[in-house]
């Protein structure tokens, strides 16, 4: 990615006519048609993920990203959507539980900050639990209208 930054116009006397400068000027002109604009590489940002973060991302990626088995199941859309949502909610719950464990074991911050963080995570976990319950009820409703074979398939997909 390149960023565009304005440059001040140089007086004609300051412009060099030697070959390297001419090549640079032509490169700048080809990168942007507007006079007085040159391109420069964007500043890079590095992000470092801890080993537990990598492990968690790998587990979540496998469970949430790949819903092709649900998409290819032939189940009605309502059942498919509920199964996918359950998978997503379970992955979120697993992440929050890991965050809660990390917050309980944290040695940084004040005791009040730690207590508040733990309380917030417990509330988020409770909300995810409620969402899982609601989504499970929606899936159960959709399953009632399916054949016995489709019910078994839906149950199997929901448990993965």
C-alpha positions, 0 to 999 in steps of 0.5 A: 500500500502506498500513501500519497503525500504532497510535496512543495514545488521546487524552483526550476533552478533547484531541479537537477538534470542528471540521470538518477534524478530524472529517473526518480522524477519520471517514476514519481510522475508515473505513480501519480498524474497530479503535479506536486504529489509523490508516493511513499511506502506506508509505515508498517505495523507489526502485530505479535500474537502470543502462543496461547493466542495462536492456539486459540485462533487455530481452534476457532478457525477450524470450528467457525470458518469451515461450515461447509459441512453444514452448507452441504447438509441439505438441511433447511436454512433455519436449521443451518443458520442455527447450527452455524450460530451455535458453533460461533457462540461456542467458540466465543464462549471458549475464548471468554472462558480463556480470557477469564482464566487469564484475568484471574491469574493476571498479576498486572493492574490493581486488585480493583481493576482485576475484579472489574475485569473478571466481573465484566467477563463473567457477564459476557459469559452469562450473555453468551450462555443465554444466547446459546440457550436461545439458539438451541431452542431455535434449532430444536424448533427447526429440527421438529419439522425434519425427518428422523434422518435429518434430525440425526444429521442436524444433531451431529452437526450441532455437536461438532 
